[in-house]
């Protein structure tokens, strides 16, 4: 499912796929971002640990806790207001409009303030770049998205659809 929406969004080209801590540095997000990065890493560690737990009840309990970790992450506000732009969001990617052409397979870091006030920070690859009028429509796929960001993006898509 794809939805069109307008949200505060900024992006930057990067040399390689970045982890959560590096994404926070790229966008120079203020205090509290280290906590958000730590929660993201904790969520990933819990997901990895689930594979090694044999007891079904313990696995379910840890899974339930892990689903709530992203709710504990603080709101990440940019030190400067981020311009709002039209985006097309899906469960694993997005489309944005840019004034410059980008090449396929370039890495791009994206910072979006979702309508629940939480930041969505992710690194993806440019999958397509098509000229439209005097701009370019850029398709981005998030291939290594964290579980918490996947949930955030899915919730945003569903809220926008409703």
N, C-alpha and C positions, 0 to 999 in steps of 0.2 A: 504494500500500500504506500502511495506517495501523497504528500499533502503540501500545499503551498501556504506559506506564512511569512510574516515580517517579524524579524527578531534582530536584536543587536548582535552583530557578527563582525569579527575581524579575522584575518588570515595572513599567514606568512609562508613563503617558500622556505623549506629547510633541506639540508643535505641528506638526511637519513630519517628513518622512523624513530620518533622520540618517545621516551617513557613519560609518565605523568609528571615527575619532578622537573624534567627538562622543559616540558610544555609550560609549566608555571613560570619558569625563568624566561622563556622566549617572549611571553606576553607581559612580563614584569608585573605579575599580580602581587598585591600587597599582603600583609600579615594574614595568617590563617591558611595560606595556600600549602604550607608544609604539612599541616594537619590533613588537608584534603588529599594530598599525595600519599600520606601515610595510610589513610583509610583505603585508598585505592589499592595500595600494595597489600594491606591486610586482607582485603577481599580476594585478591588473586591468590594469596597464600592459603586462605581457607578453601578456595575452590580446588587447589592442588591437593590439599590434605584430605579432602572428601574421597578421593579415589582410593586412598589407603585404609579407610575405616570400614571394617567388616560389619560392625553392628548397625543394623538398619535404623534403629531408634536414635542412636547417637548421630549417625549421618544426617538424619532428618532434622534433628535439633540444631546441629551446626549449620546446616543449609538454611534454616529459618533465621538464625542470627545473621548469617552472611547476607541475606536478602535485605536486612535492615541497616547494614553498615553504611550504605550510600546515603541514607536519610540523616546520618550523624554528621556528614561532611558539612563544613560551614559554607555559607554563601560566598562566592568569589566575585568580588566587584573589581572592575578595572579602575585604576587610579584616574583615568580619563573616561568621559562618556564614550561609549562605542556607538557608531552610527548604525541605525536600523536599516536593514536591507531585505529584499525579497529573497526567500530561499525555498527550495523544494526539498523536503526531508523524506527519507524512507528509513526502514529499520537498520540499514547497513551503509547508508551514504547520504549524499546531499548534492544539490546543484546550486550554484551561485552565479551571479553575473559580475564580470570583471572588465575593466577597461583594457587590460593587457592579455595577450594570448599566452597560454601555458602549454607545455609539451606533455604528452601522455607519459605516465610513469614518474613524473616529478613528485616529490614528497611535499605535502602541504600541511601545515599546522593550523588548526581551526579553533577559535574561541567563540562560543555562542552563549548568550545569556538566555536561558530558557524561560518560559513564562511563569515557572514556579520560583524564579529568582536564583536558581542554581546555575553554575557555569557548566558548560559542556566543553571539555578540552580533549581534543583527539587529533591524531596524526593519520593522514590517509594518502592515497595516491590519486593523481589526476588520471581519470579513465577516458575523458574526452574533452575536447575544446572546440566549440562550434561558433563561428561568427554569426551574430544576430544584431542587425542595425549597426551601430558604431561600437558595440561591445562584444563580449564573448561569453557564452554559457559554458561553465566549467562543471563537469561531472566529477565527483570525488567518491571513492569507495574507502571505507574504514575497514581494513582487513584484520587488524589485530586489536579490535575494540575491547576495552575492559568490560567485565560483566556489569559493573555499576553504570558505565556510560551506555551500554546497550539498553539497560532498563530505563535510564533517563530519556534516551532518544525514543524508545518505543512509547513511553508515557506521553512525551511531547506530541508524537504523531497521533496518538489516540485522542488527546485533548484537543488538538487542532481539528481533527476529523469531526469530533462531536460538536 
